[in-house]
Amino acid sequence: MKIKNPPIYYRDALVALTLLKNGYFSFAKRLALHALVTNKDYVLPYQVLAYSNFLTHNREAAKEYFLKLADFDVTNAFLYKFLIGISYYRYGDYEQSILYLNQVTDPGLQIDVYRYMLL
């Protein structure tokens, strides 16, 4: 199925995702922010902003976007809480890190959760 005239925010978010995947983080952030301003209910710009900030070691901004995503995209809440826990860990706030890591019960993430808790 092809969409002939997708909304600009949709196109911008998809291009931002492609830029993120290819390591162009600042361009990805810029387009994702533009898409987010246009439509605050579209999850992809939040994801692009969260991951691009996380990968560029801007843990505070990443944490904020992951917190929004955990509320907004409940099907992936465990993954977001895991990444929030890592962000707090990297930021040096170990108590908050443990609080979020304790909320992760996804079996696929448990080994990494325990590893960060031990660190």
Helices and strands as residue ranges (DSSP letters): H 8-21, H 25-38, H 43-55, H 59-72, G 74-76, H 77-91, H 94-101, G 107-109, H 110-118
